[in-house]
Amino acid sequence: MGRARWTVISAGIVAILGVTVIVTGGLPGVAASRSVRGGLDGEEWKSHVASVDRAIDEDDVAQAVSAWREAYGAALGSRRWQAMLAVGLASLRIGRATGTLEGYRDEARQCYLTALFRARHQKSAEGALRVADAFAELGDVEVASRAARVAETLLRHEPGIDPSAASPLRGEPERVAPVRRHQLRDIP
């Protein structure tokens, strides 16, 4: 893929993130300060995700969506890749509960993109790999491959890791690491 195409894709991603900031009512730093003022050190997203799951278990989709919105806001404020990945996965669980993934896949994808940016910023190869897995499960092979390359790059720059041994992602360009659902459910 050419450099010009990546520039267009990058500009699209930046536009999506910009719209997200506008729609959610502020800058991530502002949301983060609200999160810390709440006294939960940016961890309140976990309780909101748990509320999504409880509402799904009770077949209360309206409550699940409401809890998801709270989780999304808290995840934005947390500035952690784990939070955005968990909220994206929660979106898909709501979609499955409603019997349609339409719309919920888009929300998940947006969360995954934010998680990838955060993982890269935090130099978390694990985060980038988990995001690659999530995109692969969505069927978005192109972005999954891109996330896998980000993870591979991060692995090469970790001290004490042999770059030739640190690449579980070698092979065909379209291939990404296999989806590890058990890891995606148990995000710390």
N, C-alpha and C positions, 0 to 999 in steps of 0.2 A: 504494500500500500504506500502511495506516495506521501511526501511531506505535506503537500497541499491538502490532501484528504484529512490527514491528522490535524492540520490547523483548523479545518472546518469542523471536525468532530470536537476538538478541544473548545472551539468557540461556542458550539452548541451546548456542551456540558457547562461551560461558564454561564451561559445564558440561563440554563435550567436552574443552576445554583442561585443566580441572581434573583430569579422569579421566586424561588423558595424563600429567600431572605425577605423579600417584599411581602409575600403571602403570609409568612409566619409572624410578621409584625416586628421585625427588628433584625439587628445584626447578631451573629452568633455570640459575640462577646457580651452583648446585653443579655441574651438568654442565659449565658453561662453565669453571669453575675446574679441573675434571678435564681438560678439553680443553687448556687452556693448560699445565697441568703436563706433558702429553704432549709438549710441545715443538713442536707443529705449528701453533700459533697458530690453532686452530679450523679448520684446513683438512683434517683427517684424513677428513672426510666424502667428499672427492673420491676418495681411494684406496679407500674402501669401496664407493662407487658404481661405480668401475672394476672392483672385485671382483665386484659383482653382474653386470655386463656380461660379464665373463670366464666366470663360472659359467653364464650363459645360453648363451653361445657353445658351451660344453662340454656343454650339455643336463643340467646338474647343478642341478636346481631346489632341492633341499635346501640346497646350498651358496649359491645365489643368495638364498634366504630368510634364511639365517644372515648373509650379508654385508649384506643389506638392514637387518636389525635393528641391526647395528653402525653402518651409515650413518645410520640414524634417530637413534640415540643421539648420534652425533657431530654430526649436523645440529642437534639440539636444543641441544647445548652450544655450537655456533658462534654462535648468535643472529643468523644471517644469513638473509635471505629466499631467497637463491640456493640455499642448502643444502637448505632444506625443499622448495623447488620441485623441485630435482634428485632428491631422495629420493622425492617423490611420483611423478615421471615414471618412476623406476626401478621403483616398485611396479607401475605399469601394464605395463612391459616384462616383468616376471615373470609377470603375469597373462596376457599374450599368449603367453608361452612355455609356460604350462600349458594354454592353450586355453580358459581361463575367466577372466573379469575379476571374477567374484563374489568379494567380500572385498577384492580388490586395489584396486578402485575406491574402496571406503570408506577404505582406508589412504591412497590418493592424495588423496582429498578432505580428509581430516584434515590432511595435510601442506600442501595448498594453503591451507587456512584459516589455518594458522600462518604460512605465507609471506606471506599478505595482511596479517595483523596486523603482522608484522615490517616489511614494505614501508611500510605506513602510518606506523609508529613511526619508521622511518628516513627518512621523507619521500621515498621512491623511487617516482616516477611510473612509471619503467620496470618496477620490480618489480610494482606493482599491475597494469600492463598485461599483463605476462607471466602473472600469476596469472589475470587475466580470460581470457586465451587458453586457459589450461589448463582452467579451468572450462567454457569454451565447448566444448572438445574432449570433455569428459566429458558434455556435453549438459545441464549445469546452467546454464540461461540466466539464471535469477533471480540466482544468486550471481555469475555472470560479469558481469551488468549492474551489480551492486553494486560489484564490484571495478573495473569500468570507470569508475564514478562517482567512486570513491576516487582513481583515477589522474587523472581530469579535474580534480578539486579540487586535487590536488597540483601539477599542471601550471600551474593558474591562480596558484598562490602562489610559483612559481619566479621569481626575479628575472630580468628581461630577456626574459620570454616574454609575448607579446601574448595575453591570454586568449581573444580571438575566434579567433585562429589556432591556439591550442594545444589545440583540441578535435577530435581525430580521431574522436570517439565520438558526434557529433551525429546525430540522426535518431530513428528509432523507439526507444522505451524498451527494447524487447527486444533491439535490435541491439547488438552489441559489436564491438570491433575484430576483424578477421579473424585466424584462427589462423595464427601464423607458426611452423610446426614447426621450421624451421631455427634459429630463435632459441632455441626451447625445448631443443633438443638441445645447444646450445653455451653453456650457462650458465657464466659466468666463475666 
